[in-house]
Amino acid sequence: MNQPLSLPLTDARAIARLVPMSAAVEAVETVLAAGFDPEGEPDRSVVDVPGGQLLLMPSSTASYTGVKIATVTPENPGRGRPRVQGLYLLLDGVTHAPVALLDGIALTSLRTPAVSAAALRSLAVADARRLLVFGTGPQAWGHVEAVRAVRPMLEHVDVVGRDAGRVAAFVARCRAAGLSADAAGGQDVASADIVCCCTTAREPLFDSTLLAPHTAVAAVGSHEPDAREVDEHLVGRSRNRAWQSRRSRKSAVRR
């Protein structure tokens, strides 16, 4: 006889309490070092629906199977709602019985910055003190936390965004967390040790010739093929390049 399903939602607060950013970074590093290959994951699906898109992102291991279901609704910010919303359903890897239902956006706001931080631990200068962040959403804040987890000498955050009110609120949040912070512009990448791009921009956010030779750049981007946060000059001049295409699931590490 089938048992009635009772699957409470693990919300954003619970995820933050159970998995602090430092633990998420270590988990990402551990699974990658153990040989996990993102290219072996099932293909993701992008489905156009009225008013936006439905994203289906499955994953499977011997122990667990899961899928993140997210929606992208461009008009939502004007309605006072998030542009991206979603849930993650975790299943047992053998029986496929539902195990957990999690806030998908909170999970993404943890996982994506943790991946960036795992790369920055190796690529960013050890004494990085200045971070510049493009964006003011959950990914932007997640990247502040992630950079701080791997570069504890971080002192200052410059914030670049289109909405002055959101930038001011983000600056205040950084200051409340014990960091100095200011509103900034794209030209301020010149003084950054680390740059994190957390937007859905269609054009490069800054002139990469302004970057110092030691600066590390993490560009999150979007699943949409016409999204672009950095210019070709940055890709060409980089000593180390690592990327993962969410659309094609192809990844590569160069030099």
KACORTA-V662360 format. One record per pair of residues at least 12 apart in sequence whose C-alpha atoms are under 10 Angstrom apart, sorted by sequence separation. I is the first residue (numbers start at 1). J is the second residue. If there is no record, write none. Layout:
I:J
I:J
This chain:
44:56
45:57
55:67
56:68
57:69
71:83
72:84
73:85
88:100
89:101
90:102
131:143
132:144
158:170
159:171
170:182
171:183
218:230
241:253
242:254
43:56
44:57
45:58
55:68
56:69
57:70
71:84
72:85
88:101
89:102
131:144
144:157
157:170
158:171
168:181
170:183
217:230
240:253
241:254
242:255
43:57
44:58
55:69
56:70
70:84
71:85
72:86
87:101
88:102
89:103
157:171
168:182
240:254
241:255
42:57
43:58
44:59
54:69
55:70
56:71
70:85
71:86
87:102
88:103
89:104
159:174
167:182
168:183
239:254
240:255
41:57
42:58
43:59
54:70
55:71
69:85
70:86
71:87
86:102
87:103
88:104
131:147
158:174
167:183
190:206
195:211
238:254
239:255
41:58
42:59
53:70
54:71
55:72
69:86
70:87
86:103
87:104
88:105
131:148
157:174
167:184
189:206
190:207
194:211
217:234
238:255
41:59
42:60
53:71
54:72
68:86
69:87
70:88
85:103
86:104
87:105
88:106
156:174
157:175
187:205
188:206
189:207
190:208
192:210
193:211
194:212
40:59
41:60
52:71
53:72
54:73
68:87
69:88
85:104
86:105
87:106
88:107
128:147
129:148
140:159
156:175
164:183
186:205
187:206
189:208
190:209
191:210
192:211
193:212
202:221
40:60
41:61
51:71
52:72
53:73
67:87
68:88
69:89
84:104
85:105
86:106
87:107
88:108
128:148
185:205
186:206
187:207
189:209
190:210
191:211
192:212
193:213
194:214
195:215
196:216
197:217
198:218
199:219
200:220
201:221
202:222
225:245
38:59
51:72
52:73
53:74
67:88
68:89
84:105
85:106
86:107
87:108
185:206
186:207
187:208
189:210
190:211
191:212
193:214
194:215
195:216
196:217
197:218
198:219
199:220
200:221
201:222
217:238
224:245
225:246
49:71
51:73
52:74
66:88
67:89
68:90
86:108
128:150
129:151
156:178
157:179
158:180
159:181
160:182
161:183
186:208
188:210
189:211
190:212
192:214
193:215
194:216
195:217
196:218
197:219
198:220
199:221
200:222
202:224
208:230
209:231
216:238
223:245
224:246
225:247
44:67
48:71
49:72
50:73
51:74
52:75
66:89
67:90
82:105
124:147
128:151
129:152
130:153
131:154
136:159
155:178
156:179
157:180
158:181
159:182
160:183
161:184
162:185
187:210
188:211
189:212
190:213
192:215
193:216
194:217
195:218
196:219
197:220
198:221
199:222
200:223
202:225
203:226
204:227
205:228
206:229
207:230
208:231
211:234
215:238
220:243
222:245
223:246
224:247
225:248
44:68
45:69
46:70
47:71
48:72
49:73
51:75
52:76
65:89
66:90
67:91
126:150
127:151
128:152
129:153
130:154
131:155
132:156
133:157
134:158
135:159
136:160
137:161
155:179
156:180
157:181
158:182
159:183
160:184
161:185
186:210
187:211
191:215
192:216
193:217
194:218
195:219
196:220
197:221
198:222
200:224
202:226
203:227
204:228
205:229
206:230
207:231
208:232
209:233
213:237
214:238
216:240
217:241
218:242
219:243
220:244
221:245
222:246
223:247
36:61
46:71
51:76
65:90
66:91
113:138
121:146
126:151
127:152
128:153
129:154
130:155
131:156
132:157
133:158
134:159
135:160
136:161
154:179
155:180
156:181
157:182
158:183
159:184
160:185
161:186
190:215
192:217
201:226
202:227
203:228
204:229
205:230
206:231
208:233
209:234
213:238
214:239
218:243
221:246
222:247
223:248
64:90
65:91
66:92
113:139
117:143
120:146
121:147
124:150
125:151
126:152
127:153
128:154
129:155
130:156
131:157
132:158
133:159
134:160
135:161
136:162
154:180
155:181
156:182
157:183
158:184
159:185
160:186
189:215
200:226
201:227
202:228
203:229
204:230
205:231
207:233
208:234
213:239
64:91
65:92
66:93
112:139
113:140
116:143
117:144
120:147
124:151
126:153
127:154
128:155
129:156
130:157
131:158
132:159
133:160
134:161
135:162
136:163
157:184
158:185
159:186
200:227
201:228
202:229
203:230
204:231
207:234
208:235
63:91
64:92
65:93
109:137
110:138
111:139
113:141
114:142
115:143
117:145
118:146
121:149
122:150
126:154
128:156
129:157
130:158
131:159
132:160
133:161
134:162
135:163
158:186
160:188
189:217
199:227
200:228
201:229
202:230
203:231
204:232
209:237
63:92
64:93
65:94
109:138
110:139
113:142
114:143
117:146
118:147
121:150
137:166
141:170
145:174
159:188
199:228
200:229
201:230
208:237
54:84
56:86
58:88
60:90
62:92
63:93
64:94
65:95
66:96
108:138
109:139
112:142
113:143
116:146
117:147
120:150
121:151
136:166
137:167
140:170
144:174
158:188
199:229
52:83
53:84
54:85
55:86
57:88
58:89
59:90
60:91
61:92
62:93
63:94
64:95
65:96
108:139
109:140
110:141
111:142
112:143
113:144
114:145
115:146
116:147
117:148
118:149
119:150
120:151
135:166
136:167
148:179
158:189
198:229
52:84
54:86
56:88
58:90
60:92
61:93
62:94
63:95
64:96
65:97
66:98
106:138
109:141
110:142
113:145
114:146
117:149
118:150
135:167
136:168
141:173
145:177
197:229
60:93
61:94
63:96
64:97
65:98
66:99
68:101
105:138
106:139
109:142
110:143
113:146
114:147
117:150
134:167
136:169
137:170
141:174
158:191
197:230
64:98
65:99
66:100
68:102
70:104
105:139
108:142
109:143
112:146
113:147
117:151
136:170
158:192
64:99
66:101
68:103
69:104
70:105
110:145
111:146
114:149
135:170
136:171
157:192
68:104
69:105
106:142
110:146
114:150
156:192
67:104
68:105
157:194
158:195
159:196
160:197
157:195
161:199
68:107
154:193
68:108
154:194
160:205
147:194
147:195
132:181
147:196
130:180
131:181
132:182
133:183
134:184
130:181
132:183
133:184
134:185
132:184
133:185
134:186
143:195
144:196
132:185
133:186
143:196
132:186
143:197
82:137
143:198
132:188
133:189
140:196
142:198
132:189
139:196
140:197
141:198
131:189
132:190
139:197
140:198
130:189
132:191
133:192
139:198
140:199
131:191
132:192
138:198
139:199
130:191
131:192
132:193
133:194
134:195
135:196
137:198
130:192
131:193
132:194
133:195
134:196
135:197
136:198
137:199
129:192
130:193
131:194
132:195
133:196
134:197
135:198
136:199
128:192
129:193
130:194
131:195
132:196
133:197
134:198
135:199
128:193
129:194
130:195
131:196
132:197
133:198
134:199
135:200
127:193
128:194
133:199
135:201
126:193
134:201
125:193
124:193
125:194
124:194
123:194
124:195
134:205
134:206
120:194
143:218
11:87
10:87
143:220
9:87
10:88
9:88
9:89
116:196
140:220
139:220
7:89
28:111
32:115
113:196
27:111
28:112
131:215
133:217
25:110
29:114
113:198
130:215
131:216
132:217
133:218
134:219
24:110
25:111
28:114
29:115
32:118
128:214
131:217
15:102
24:111
25:112
27:114
28:115
128:215
14:102
15:103
19:107
21:109
22:110
24:112
25:113
26:114
27:115
28:116
29:117
30:118
128:216
14:103
21:110
24:113
25:114
26:115
28:117
29:118
125:214
10:100
11:101
12:102
13:103
16:106
20:110
21:111
24:114
25:115
28:118
29:119
124:214
125:215
7:98
8:99
9:100
10:101
11:102
12:103
15:106
16:107
19:110
23:114
24:115
25:116
26:117
27:118
123:214
124:215
125:216
5:97
6:98
7:99
8:100
9:101
10:102
11:103
12:104
14:106
15:107
21:113
22:114
25:117
26:118
29:121
123:215
124:216
5:98
6:99
7:100
8:101
9:102
10:103
11:104
12:105
13:106
16:109
21:114
24:117
25:118
123:216
124:217
5:99
6:100
7:101
8:102
9:103
10:104
11:105
12:106
16:110
24:118
25:119
122:216
123:217
7:102
11:106
12:107
15:110
22:117
134:229
10:106
11:107
21:117
25:121
120:216
10:107
12:109
119:216
120:217
12:110
120:218
119:218
116:217
117:218
116:218
115:218
116:219
116:220
113:218
113:220
112:220
123:239
123:240
123:241
21:142
25:146
21:143
24:146
119:241
22:145
26:149
119:242
21:145
22:146
25:149
26:150
20:145
21:146
22:147
24:149
25:150
20:146
21:147
22:148
23:149
21:148
22:149
21:149
22:150
20:149
21:150
55:223
46:223
46:224
44:223
57:246
46:247
44:246
45:247
43:246
44:247
45:248
43:247
44:248
39:244
43:248
44:249
38:244
39:245
43:249
42:249
41:249
39:248
40:249
39:249
40:250
38:249
39:250
38:250
39:251
38:251
39:252
37:251
